[in-house]
Amino acid sequence: MSSTKLTEYQLEKLKPLEVKLKAAVRSGNPDKAIEIATKIQALFPDEWRRHHRLLRAKLWAFEACLDANRIQYAQNGFVGIRKLSAENTRLYLEASSLLAVCCLRTKKTVEAKKLIKDVIEKINNISSDRTRHQFQKRLIERIEEECILTELIGVNESPMDAEEIQAKAVLLIQRNSDAEIFKLIGNTVPTASINLLHDVREYSIKQLPGPDRKMLPSPEKTEEPRKIGKITFSVIKRIVWKTFCNPDSTLYKLWKERIPKVFDQGYFSAAVIATLGDFRIGIPLIASGISALIMRYSAEEFCELSKPKGLMIDRGKK
């Protein structure tokens, strides 16, 4: 039933729901994504529960939950999709990759490595070279980010002072280039993050075919402080994006109009501290560095460039 032809009625109802679902995922709205995926499920009889269009919709919704840090809910969903999809499909690879992210996020490193190995061993099932390389790139980048994040979680959980973070961020903007701030952040990341990154990356890349492996940067370059800082900024951007880019928030409205007080009164540092607090991350230099880097963007530029990219590849964008 995975590819049973849909009726005209089903397609007429399904296509607009799929558009709305993708929009909900892109806007970081997991509740809306779940609501729409539930409506999509109602279009399929029980005996069609393995249909690829239904599983794909559920996968979009569960990925939105993962990005919202609803780890257990997302994890259960990915496990279910793996059981219902064939092992030689992209759906299975994507669900397995996202399940690996859940395992990293919950510090189950051994399980994560097994899943990554399984994905990479099956990655040649993606017949299109372009799509396969795109998926490889997204997978490696996401795994690198999650290795950094998982070892940041629970580090220095003591409260951070927004005024101190903001003052340091302003000094960084005045005295340091982006490259210098990235290096500062990279040097502040716990050694455990770098060790995990090295371990998982080495393990993962060794599974890739030789020609594909050559397309990736060397481990030495990946572990340079400036590169570690960039990876850290990427993953923090992913988790702060919704806070900074909510068009109804005071922060976004002031930032968009470049009202001076948004830069002077700690709006950026307060938003960064609140989001890092949700992940039990309390490292002041990282908070200051992230705040400084974000303040260098306009609201529109940051929110467009930093919009989280899903691990799933839209079938319409091969």
C-alpha positions in Angstrom: 0.0 0.0 0.0 3.0 2.3 0.1 2.4 3.7 -3.4 -1.3 2.9 -4.0 -2.7 5.4 -6.5 -4.8 8.1 -4.7 -8.3 9.0 -5.8 -9.0 12.4 -7.3 -11.0 13.3 -4.2 -8.0 12.4 -2.0 -5.6 14.4 -4.1 -7.8 17.4 -4.2 -7.9 17.4 -0.4 -4.3 16.3 0.2 -2.3 18.8 -1.9 -3.4 22.0 -0.2 -2.9 20.3 3.2 0.6 19.4 2.3 1.3 23.0 1.3 -0.1 24.2 4.7 1.9 21.5 6.5 5.2 22.6 5.0 4.4 26.2 5.8 3.7 25.2 9.4 7.1 23.4 9.6 9.0 26.3 8.1 7.4 28.7 10.5 8.4 26.6 13.5 4.8 25.8 14.5 4.7 22.1 15.6 1.2 22.2 17.0 -0.1 23.4 13.6 2.0 20.8 11.9 0.5 18.0 14.0 -3.0 19.3 13.5 -2.6 19.3 9.7 -0.9 15.9 9.7 -3.8 14.5 11.6 -6.2 15.9 8.9 -4.0 14.3 6.3 -4.2 10.9 8.1 -8.0 11.1 8.0 -7.8 11.0 4.2 -6.2 7.5 4.3 -8.0 4.3 5.4 -6.3 2.2 8.0 -5.1 -0.3 5.5 -3.2 2.5 3.7 -1.2 3.5 6.8 2.1 2.6 5.0 1.4 5.0 2.1 4.4 7.1 1.4 2.4 10.4 1.2 1.0 9.8 4.7 4.3 8.8 6.2 6.0 11.8 4.6 3.4 14.1 6.1 3.9 12.6 9.5 7.7 12.9 9.1 7.4 16.6 8.4 5.3 17.0 11.6 7.7 15.0 13.8 10.7 16.9 12.5 8.9 20.1 13.5 8.5 18.6 17.0 12.2 17.8 17.1 13.1 21.4 16.2 10.8 22.5 19.1 12.7 20.1 21.4 9.8 17.8 22.0 12.2 15.0 21.9 10.2 12.0 23.2 7.2 12.7 21.0 9.4 13.1 17.9 11.4 10.0 18.8 8.3 7.9 19.1 7.1 9.2 15.7 10.4 8.4 13.9 10.5 4.9 15.4 7.0 4.3 14.1 7.8 5.6 10.6 10.9 3.3 10.4 8.7 0.3 11.2 6.1 1.3 8.5 8.5 2.3 5.7 10.7 0.0 3.5 14.4 0.1 4.3 15.4 1.0 0.8 13.4 4.3 0.8 14.4 7.9 1.5 11.6 8.0 4.1 13.4 5.3 6.0 16.8 7.1 5.7 15.3 10.4 6.8 13.4 8.9 9.7 16.6 7.0 10.8 18.7 10.2 10.6 16.2 12.2 12.6 16.0 9.4 15.2 19.9 9.6 15.4 19.5 13.3 16.2 17.1 12.5 19.0 19.6 10.0 20.4 22.3 12.6 20.3 20.1 15.1 22.0 19.4 12.7 24.8 23.1 11.6 25.0 22.5 8.1 23.7 25.7 8.2 21.6 26.1 4.5 20.9 22.6 4.2 19.5 23.1 7.4 17.4 26.3 6.0 15.9 24.5 2.7 15.0 21.7 4.6 13.3 24.2 6.9 11.4 26.1 3.8 10.2 22.8 2.2 9.0 21.9 5.4 7.1 25.2 5.8 5.4 25.4 2.1 4.4 22.0 2.6 2.7 22.6 6.1 1.3 23.3 4.8 -2.2 19.7 3.8 -2.4 19.2 7.5 -3.4 19.7 7.1 -7.1 20.1 10.8 -7.9 23.7 12.0 -7.4 22.6 15.5 -6.7 20.0 14.5 -4.1 22.3 11.9 -2.5 25.1 14.5 -2.1 22.6 17.1 -0.8 21.3 14.6 1.8 24.9 13.6 2.8 25.8 17.3 3.3 22.7 18.0 5.4 23.2 14.8 7.5 26.9 15.5 8.3 26.2 19.2 9.1 23.3 18.3 11.3 25.2 15.6 13.2 28.1 18.0 13.7 25.7 20.6 15.2 24.0 18.1 17.4 27.3 16.8 18.8 28.2 20.3 19.9 24.7 21.0 21.3 24.4 17.7 23.3 27.5 18.4 25.3 26.5 22.0 25.9 23.2 20.9 27.4 23.4 20.9 31.2 26.7 22.9 31.3 26.9 25.7 33.9 23.2 25.9 34.6 23.6 28.9 36.9 21.6 32.1 35.8 23.2 34.6 33.5 22.9 38.3 33.9 21.4 39.9 30.8 23.0 43.3 31.4 26.5 41.8 31.7 25.9 39.6 28.6 24.7 42.6 26.6 27.7 44.8 27.7 30.1 42.1 26.6 28.3 41.6 23.3 28.6 45.4 22.6 32.3 45.2 23.3 32.7 42.3 21.0 30.9 44.1 18.2 33.2 47.2 18.7 36.5 45.4 19.0 36.3 42.0 17.2 35.6 40.7 13.7 33.2 37.9 13.1 36.1 35.5 12.7 37.5 36.5 16.1 34.1 36.0 17.7 33.7 32.6 16.1 37.1 31.7 17.5 36.2 33.0 21.0 33.0 30.9 21.0 34.9 27.8 19.7 37.5 28.1 22.5 34.7 28.3 25.0 32.9 25.1 23.8 33.5 22.3 26.3 36.2 19.7 25.3 33.5 17.0 25.6 31.6 18.6 22.6 34.8 18.5 20.5 35.6 14.9 21.5 32.1 13.8 20.6 32.2 15.7 17.3 35.5 14.0 16.4 34.3 10.5 17.5 31.0 10.6 15.7 32.3 12.4 12.6 35.2 10.0 12.2 32.9 7.1 12.6 30.4 8.5 10.1 32.8 9.6 7.4 34.5 6.2 7.4 31.2 4.7 6.3 31.0 7.0 3.2 32.1 5.9 -0.2 35.6 7.2 -1.1 34.5 9.7 -3.7 31.9 11.2 -1.5 34.3 11.3 1.5 36.7 13.6 -0.5 33.9 16.2 -0.9 33.9 16.9 2.8 36.3 19.1 4.8 39.1 17.3 6.7 38.6 16.5 10.4 41.5 18.9 11.3 39.7 21.8 9.7 36.4 20.9 11.3 37.9 21.0 14.8 39.7 24.3 14.5 38.2 26.8 17.1 36.9 29.1 14.4 35.1 26.3 12.7 33.8 25.0 16.1 32.5 28.5 16.7 30.7 28.5 13.4 29.1 25.1 14.0 28.0 26.4 17.5 26.5 29.5 16.0 24.6 27.4 13.4 23.0 25.2 16.0 22.2 28.1 18.4 20.6 29.9 15.4 18.4 26.9 14.8 17.1 27.0 18.4 16.8 30.8 18.8 15.3 31.5 15.3 11.7 31.2 16.5 12.3 33.6 19.4 14.0 36.2 17.3 11.8 35.9 14.2 8.3 36.0 15.7 6.8 38.9 13.7 4.4 39.7 16.6 7.1 40.0 19.2 8.3 43.3 20.6 11.9 42.3 19.9 11.3 41.7 16.2 9.2 44.9 15.7 11.9 47.1 17.3 14.7 45.3 15.5 13.0 45.5 12.1 12.7 49.3 12.5 16.2 49.5 14.1 14.9 51.4 17.1 18.0 52.2 19.2 16.7 50.8 22.4 16.6 47.3 21.0 20.4 47.4 20.9 20.9 49.4 24.1 18.5 47.7 26.5 19.4 44.0 26.4 16.7 42.7 24.2 19.1 40.5 22.3 20.9 39.1 25.3 17.6 38.5 27.1 16.3 36.4 24.2 19.5 34.4 23.9 19.6 33.7 27.6 16.0 32.6 27.7 16.5 30.2 24.8 19.7 28.8 26.1 18.0 28.4 29.5 15.4 26.1 27.9 18.4 23.9 27.0 20.1 24.3 30.4 23.1 26.1 28.8 24.7 28.7 30.9 28.0 29.8 29.4 28.2 33.6 29.4 30.9 34.0 26.7 28.8 31.9 24.3 25.7 33.9 25.1 27.6 37.2 24.5 29.2 36.0 21.3 25.9 34.7 19.9 24.2 38.0 20.8 27.0 40.0 19.1 26.8 38.0 15.9 23.0 38.3 15.7 23.1 42.1 16.3 25.2 42.5 13.2 22.3 41.4 11.1 19.1 43.3 10.1 15.9 41.5 11.3 14.9 40.6 7.8 18.4 39.3 6.8 18.8 37.2 10.0 15.4 35.7 9.8 15.7 34.7 6.1 19.3 33.4 6.2 18.9 31.6 9.6 15.6 29.9 8.9 16.2 26.3 10.0 16.8 23.8 7.1 15.2 20.5 7.7 17.0 17.3 7.2 14.3 16.1 4.9 14.6 17.1 1.2 11.5 18.5 -0.4 10.6 16.1 -3.3 9.7 19.2 -5.4 13.3 20.6 -5.0 15.6 17.9 -6.3 
